[in-house]
Amino acid sequence: MASPVEVQLILADAAQANGGKVSMLGAGWSVTGTPTAPQAVVGLLKVPWDRANEKLPLNLQLVDADGQPVLLPGPDGVLDQQVQFTATVEVGRPPGLTIGTPIDSSFTVNVQPLPLAPGRYTWRLEIGGEIISTAFGVVA
C-alpha cells in the first residue's frame, strides 16, 4: 500500500505559486458574501518518498452542504457546469535528499467570483487516493 500524501488546503483572497513556494494574500478566511469575491484555493503537499516520480491525479471540486456538486450556468447560460479543476502532480527526488524525506509540492487555483446562494460549501480535493476538504460559509 502506498504512503498517504499529506495535504493542507487553505482559502485565500489570491495566491501565486513560484519556484515551489506559494505567496498568499488574505489567507485563512472561512466566510464570504455573495457573489463571492475572487478567491484562491491553495494546496500544500508533502509527497512521500515512495511516491516520487508517480503521477498523482488531482481533482478539486466545489460541493454544497449535501455533498452534491455545485452547478453554475455555463458560457451564455447554455449548460450547467460543475465547479471543478483537474491536474496531475508529479515530483522527483532532488539530489542529496535523505532517504525517506517527504517532498514539498504545492498548487494554487484562483477562482473568479461565484454567484453562490447563502449556505455552506466545501472545496473537496482527491489526490493519490486521499480526500481532503475545507469548508466555508456564504452569507447574504
N, C-alpha and C positions, 0 to 999 in steps of 0.2 A: 504494500500500500504506500502511495506517495505521501510525503510530508505535506501538511497544510500550508497554504500561503497565508501569511499574516497581513491583514488589511485594516487600515483606518480610513473611514470616509469622513470628510469634513465639508460642510457647506460654507461658501464664501460669496462675497459680492462679485469678485473677479479673481482669476488665477492664471498663472502662466508657468509652464514647465520649461526649464532651461538647464541643460547640462546635468540632468539627474536630480536637480533641486526644483522646488516649487516656490514661487512668490505669490502670496495671497493678500488680498485686500478685504477687509471686513469679514474675517473668518470666524466661524463659530456661532452663527445665528441659528434659530430654530422656529421663528415666527415671522411671517411676512404678510403683506396686504395683497389685494387682488385688483388688477392683474399684478402678478409678481413682478418685482424688479428683475433686471438681469441678474443671473446667479451663476455660480460655478460649483461643480461637484469635483472634489479633489480626492484622489486615491493615493495613499502612501502604502507601498507594498514592501514586504520583506519576503523575497522568494527563497525557499530553502535550497541549500547547496545541491541536494539531489535532484532538483527540478530546473537547474540551469540548463540552457540550450533546449528547453522544452517549450513548444508553442502552447501558450495558455490562452484559450478563448475567453474574452471578456464581454459580458453583456450587462449594460446598465439600463434599468427600466424604471419609469415612474409609475407607481401604483397608488390606488386610492385606499381609504381606510378598510375596505373589504378585501384588499389584496388583488383587486382587479386592475388590469392595465388602464391607464388614463388615455382616453381617446380625445383628440382635438381635430377640428376641421383641417384638412389638407389644403394645399395651394388652391386658391379660387373656390374654396368650400366644396371641392369635389368629393373626396372620400375622407372619412375619419381615419386618423393615423395614430399609432401608439407613439408615446414619447420614449424613445429608446435609442441607445448608442451601442455599437458593437466594434470590437477591435481585437487584436491579438497582441499579447505581451510575450516577449522572449528576451531573457537576459543571459549574458555569457559570464563566465568566471574570470574576473580580472587577474592578470598575472600576479603571483605572490600572495594571493588571498589565502589565509589559513583554512585548511580543510574543515568543513562544517559551518563556516561563516555564512549567514544569510546575506543575500544580495539585494541592495536597495533598488527600487524602481518606483516610478510614480506616473500618474496621468492626471490630466485636467480636462473637464468638459465644461465649456462655457455655454450657457443656455440663455436664449433671449426671453423677454417677458412672456409669461404664460397666462391665459385667461382662465384661471382655476377658480372654481366655486369655493366658498369658505368650507373648511374641513381639515382633515388630517391626511397627509400624503407621505409616501416613503420612496426614497431612491433605493432600489434593490439591485445589488451587484452580484452576479455569478461569475466566479473566476476559479479555474482549476479545481472544480468540484466543491467549492466553498460558496456559501451565500452570506453576504454581509449587507446590512442596511442602515440607513439613517433617516429619521423621520423629521417632518416639520409641519407646522400648522399654518393655515391661511385664514386670515380674518377679514371681515368686510371693511 
